[in-house]
């Protein structure tokens, strides 16, 4: 792909929600990234929408198609591995509904350029004065409870584990974290952190606390049609227990 930074966009039945015009306008303005759309076995018209984007600007928009629906976690993992193996220096993932606007990308990239010590940048939905964070209260409070539990168990002061806007710097250690499929289809973000903690344990590599930066977003919008449901938070809680048992409990 054209740029050293590649953004993976997982897509499952997004034909009616994917704003192709916004992606096209962003590309026309001279973006610093390329996009890799991963079609996760969609059964609607998503494939045609993505192919049209690819044809409009092949150097910026690429498409990888999964033969069947395997879930967001696997779509992101496969896409990120493909991007890293293609030589990208920075790889991230971004929600297809653009709940985090594309213009936020520049802030992420600027931070990575200015801070070579930072390996991962996570978007954080914090409703500060001067920001525009529009989120349903029910999802906000459930998310806060979940994030607080995760932060306590991981021993990291992380505020927002589940924001769908994250960038990672290429290095052999991080790429290796992606080799094995994730345990969880939804909280793979947490699993990435847990894998990173376990991989650094007993080494002289900087701690996760020193290499992750949470960037408060200027804008985020709760877009209708999200596939995340209350029951997914319940499933996520069980997944977190599995993640803890596999990667972290032996480190205590």
Buried (B, 14 or more C-beta within 10 A) or exposed (E): BBBBBBBBBBBBBBBEBBBBEEBBEBBEEEBEBBBBBBBBBBEEEBBEBBBEBBEBBEEBBBBBBBEEBBBBBBBBBBBBBBBBEEEBEBBBBBBBBBBBBBEBBEBBBEBBEEEEEBBBBBBBBBEEEEEEBEBEEEBBEBBEEBBEEBBEBBBBEBBBBBBBBBBBBBEEEBBEBBEEEBBBBBBBBBBBBBBBBBBBEEEEBEBBEEBBBBBBBBBBBBBEEBEEEEEBBEBBBEBBEEBBEBBBEEEE
